[in-house]
């Protein structure tokens, strides 16, 4: 049972990285301002950033309590967007003390040497169905890889709601590749939702 729990934690670690999405949580540290032609948006308190991974017939899920960043984005001209996100990997919580400690270990997040993950967009494009697709780079576990993030906007004017997802290849980042991660799915699903106000 303990081995199985450890495997579940492996998946969680990766999802956290995916957290590098256009979000800013209440209580997160301030980050450098983005530079772009689009207006700046401030993430309002109450947003969520979470991740989940399959483990056989089960699903392991966790949430990040601390993340922050900057967003410059014009919905009518998304090509000018600039998104930078910092995620405090040490704030990931599954809700079990043993599992939470294991998640921070070298086989998973390895927060002793790399306590944070970052995401930087390189371009954003509008999709025919109303979604937006951000292309960028995710830095996690001492590695950098291309990462896409999908999101939708609702609301209008200076007040918007954002919902989004990303799928992260945990094996590509070398997360959970030991014995504890053998039963975990290769993809970690990241989800986020928040309200944003134009500044």
N, C-alpha and C positions, 0 to 999 in steps of 0.2 A: 504494500500500500504506500509505503514511504517512497519507493522508487517511482511509482506511478505519479505521485504528487509532484515529485521533482521534475518529471518529464513535462507535466502540465505547466510548470513554472517556466520552462524553457520557452514555450511558445509565447508566454506573456511578455517575456523580455523583449521579444522582437516587436511585438505590437507597439510597445512603448515608443519605439523608434519612429514608427509610423506617425506618431503623434506630431511629428513635424508638419503640421498642417496649419492653414491660416487661422490660428486661434490665439487668444490671450486670456488667461484666467485671472480671476480676482486674486490679489495677493502675490502675483508673480512679479519678478524683478523687472525693472524697466530695461528696454533694449534700445539699441541705436536706431535712429529714424531711418525709414526706407527713403530712397531717392527715386522718384519716377514722376511722370506727368500726371498720373491719376491722383485723386484726393486721398487723404489719409483717413483711416478708420480706427476707432478705438473699440476694442472688445469689451463688452459690458459684463459685470459680475453675473455668475450663475451659469456660465457655459460648461460644457462637458467634453472631455477627451478620453476615449477608452479604447481598449483593444481586446480581441478574443482569438482563440486558436482551438482547433479541434483536437481531441485526444480520444481516439476511438469513437465511442458513442457519446462521449461527454464533450463539453466545451468549457475551457478555462477563460475567465474574463478578469480584467483589472482596469483600474482608472488611474490617471495622473492627477495629482492635486496641484502641481506647480508647472506652469509653462508660460511663455511670454514671447513677445516679438513685435514686429511692425508690419503693417499692411498699407500699401498704396494701390488703389484699384478703382478704375472707372468702368462700371458695368457696360457702358456704351462703347468703350474702347479698351477692351481687356488686354490688348497687346502691350500697353504701357505699364502693366502691373509690376509691382516689386513686393514680394512676400519673403519675410525672414522670420523663422520661428526657432526658439530655444526651448528644449524640454528638459526638465529636471528629472532624470531617470530614477533618482533616489526617492522620488515622491510616488512611485508606482505602488499601488496597494491591491492585493488580492483579497485581503480580509482575514488572513491566517498568518500568525507570527512566523511560524516555521517556513511557510512558502514564501512569504515576503522577504525573509532573509536569504533564502536560496536564490530568489530572483536577482538579487544584487550581486551574487557570486560570479566568479570568473567564467563559468560555463554559459552564463546568460548575459546579463548586462555588463558585468565587470565594472561596477561603478567606482571601485577603489582607484582605478586608473582612468576611467572615462565616465564621469558622472552625468554627462549631458549628451543630448542628441540635437542636431540642428537640421533645418530644412531651408533651402534657398531656391526660390523659383527662378527659372531662366526665361519662361514665356507662359502666357495664359491665353487660351483660345475659347471662344464661344462655340457650343455644340448646337446642332439643329433642333434638339429637343429641349433647349433651354438651360442645359447644364453648362458648367464651365470646366475646362480641363487645364490644370496647372502642370507644367513640366518643370522639373527641377532636380536638385541634388540633395540626397539624404546622407548625413554624416552620422555614423553609428558604430559603436564597438570598434573604433579605430579604423573604420573603412568608409569609403564614399562610393555611392552608387546612384544612378539615375532613378528618379522616383516620380510617378504621376499621382496627382490627387484630383479627385472629382468633387465638385460642390455645386449647390443650388442656392439661389437667393430668393427670398420672399420679402414682401413689404415694398416700400417705395421711398423716394426722397432720401433724407438724411438718416432714416432708421431702417435697418435691414436685419433679417434673420438668415443665418447661414447653416446649412446642413451638408455634411460631406463624408466621403469615404476614401480609403486607400487600401491597397493590398500589398504587403511587404514580404519579400522573399527572405525569410529568416536564415536559411542555409547560406544564401549569398553573403550575408553579413557574418557568417561563422557563429551564429547564436544557437545554442542548444544542439550542437553537433556531437556531444558526448553521449554517454549511456542514458542520462536522464531525459534526453530529448528524442529518443528513438521512436516513440509512439505519437509524437506530435505532428500535426499537419505542417506542410512546408510553407504555407501562406498564413500570414497573420492579418486579420481584418481590423482596420482602424476606423473608428467612427467619431465624428465630432459635431457639435451643434452650439451655436452661440448667437447672441444679439450684438450688432455692431452699430456704432453711431459715427457719422461723419464729423470730423473735427475741422 
